Amino acid sequence: MKLHELSAVAGATHRRKVVGRGPGSGHGKTSGRGEKGQKARSGGGVSPWFEGGQTPLYKRVPRRGFSNKRFETKYAIVNVSDLNRFKDGETVTPELLKESGLVKKELNGIKILGNGKLEKKLTVKANIFTNSAITKIEEMGGSTEVI
């Protein structure tokens, strides 16, 4: 048997349905599309993934893939104005902040922000400082120390 001798089995192939061809075919006028509506128009119809306005499957399935969110460094935040509760000339450490209740969890360290006004001379020890926090602490004669 050779390749050119192969043929389809009887009943395996069908003749194409001819539509819109006069009264004898039975598929004239609207050509089997019905009357009006989106599916009757040329170029009309919905995409194969359209689900009739129901929330589509691709939106219902949970998100997958990689995100760096798990590995971000989160700092416990303390404002400069919160440091006014300590005595003048005191050294503020992460342990002291935790004892006083300013910080509940240390997370990946403590970050001092420059919000508010500082009224005392303090030595502050923390993991990270904003530039405004450093200037406000040093204006009052205090000092900052990065741990």
C-alpha positions as CSV (number, residue, x, y, z in Angstrom):
1,M,0.0,0.0,0.0
2,K,1.3,3.4,-1.0
3,L,0.5,6.9,0.3
4,H,-1.4,7.9,-2.9
5,E,-3.6,4.8,-2.6
6,L,-5.1,5.9,0.8
7,S,-8.6,7.2,0.9
8,A,-11.1,8.2,3.6
9,V,-13.5,5.6,4.9
10,A,-17.1,5.9,3.6
11,G,-19.1,8.4,5.7
12,A,-16.0,10.0,7.2
13,T,-16.2,13.1,5.0
14,H,-19.2,15.4,4.6
15,R,-20.2,17.8,2.0
16,R,-20.1,21.5,3.1
17,K,-23.5,22.9,4.0
18,V,-24.3,25.5,1.3
19,V,-26.3,28.4,2.7
20,G,-28.0,31.4,1.2
21,R,-28.6,29.8,-2.2
22,G,-32.2,30.2,-3.3
23,P,-35.5,28.5,-2.6
24,G,-34.5,24.8,-3.2
25,S,-31.7,24.5,-0.6
26,G,-33.9,25.2,2.4
27,H,-31.1,27.5,3.7
28,G,-32.0,30.7,2.0
29,K,-33.0,34.2,3.3
30,T,-31.4,34.3,6.8
31,S,-29.2,31.3,6.1
32,G,-30.0,29.4,9.3
33,R,-29.0,32.3,11.5
34,G,-32.5,33.2,12.7
35,E,-33.8,36.7,12.9
36,K,-31.9,39.7,14.2
37,G,-29.7,39.7,17.3
38,Q,-25.9,39.6,17.8
39,K,-25.4,36.1,16.2
40,A,-27.4,37.1,13.1
41,R,-25.1,40.1,12.2
42,S,-22.0,39.8,10.1
43,G,-19.0,39.6,12.3
44,G,-21.3,39.1,15.2
45,G,-21.2,36.5,17.9
46,V,-19.4,36.2,21.2
47,S,-15.9,35.1,21.9
48,P,-15.4,31.3,22.8
49,W,-14.6,32.2,26.4
50,F,-17.7,34.4,27.0
51,E,-19.9,33.0,29.7
52,G,-23.1,35.0,29.2
53,G,-22.1,37.7,31.7
54,Q,-21.3,35.3,34.4
55,T,-17.9,35.9,36.1
56,P,-15.6,34.2,33.6
57,L,-13.5,31.2,34.6
58,Y,-10.2,33.0,34.2
59,K,-11.3,35.5,36.9
60,R,-12.7,32.8,39.2
61,V,-9.5,30.7,39.5
62,P,-7.0,31.7,42.1
63,R,-3.9,33.6,41.2
64,R,-0.7,31.7,40.7
65,G,2.9,32.6,40.2
66,F,5.7,34.3,42.1
67,S,5.6,37.4,44.2
68,N,8.4,39.1,46.2
69,K,5.8,40.3,48.8
70,R,6.8,37.5,51.2
71,F,10.4,38.6,51.3
72,E,9.9,42.4,51.8
73,T,11.6,44.0,54.8
74,K,9.0,45.4,57.2
75,Y,10.0,47.8,59.9
76,A,8.2,48.8,63.1
77,I,7.6,52.5,62.7
78,V,8.1,55.2,65.4
79,N,7.6,58.9,64.9
80,V,9.9,61.5,66.4
81,S,7.0,63.1,68.3
82,D,6.4,59.7,70.1
83,L,9.9,60.0,71.6
84,N,8.9,62.9,73.8
85,R,7.7,60.5,76.5
86,F,11.3,59.6,77.4
87,K,13.4,61.6,79.9
88,D,15.8,64.3,78.7
89,G,19.3,62.8,77.9
90,E,18.0,59.2,77.9
91,T,19.3,56.6,75.4
92,V,16.4,55.1,73.5
93,T,16.9,51.5,72.4
94,P,14.6,49.0,70.7
95,E,14.2,47.2,74.0
96,L,13.1,50.4,75.7
97,L,10.6,51.2,72.9
98,K,9.1,47.7,73.4
99,E,8.9,48.1,77.2
100,S,7.2,51.5,76.8
101,G,4.6,50.0,74.4
102,L,5.5,52.2,71.4
103,V,6.4,49.1,69.5
104,K,4.5,45.8,69.8
105,K,6.7,43.7,67.4
106,E,10.2,44.6,66.3
107,L,9.6,42.9,62.9
108,N,12.8,43.4,60.8
109,G,13.9,46.3,62.9
110,I,12.8,49.8,63.9
111,K,12.5,52.8,61.6
112,I,12.3,56.3,63.0
113,L,10.3,58.8,61.0
114,G,10.4,62.6,61.2
115,N,6.7,63.2,61.8
116,G,5.9,65.7,64.6
117,K,8.2,67.8,66.9
118,L,10.9,66.6,69.3
119,E,11.3,68.6,72.5
120,K,14.0,66.6,74.3
121,K,17.7,65.7,73.8
122,L,17.9,62.0,73.2
123,T,20.4,59.4,71.9
124,V,18.3,57.2,69.6
125,K,19.5,53.7,68.5
126,A,17.5,52.1,65.7
127,N,17.9,50.2,62.4
128,I,17.0,52.9,60.0
129,F,16.3,56.7,60.2
130,T,14.7,59.1,57.7
131,N,16.7,62.2,56.9
132,S,14.1,64.5,58.6
133,A,14.2,62.4,61.7
134,I,18.0,62.7,61.9
135,T,17.9,66.5,61.5
136,K,15.2,66.9,64.2
137,I,17.0,64.7,66.7
138,E,20.3,66.5,66.0
139,E,18.7,70.0,66.2
140,M,17.8,69.2,69.8
141,G,21.4,68.3,70.6
142,G,20.7,64.5,70.5
143,S,22.4,61.9,68.4
144,T,21.4,58.9,66.2
145,E,23.0,55.5,66.1
146,V,22.3,52.9,63.4
147,I,22.3,49.4,64.9
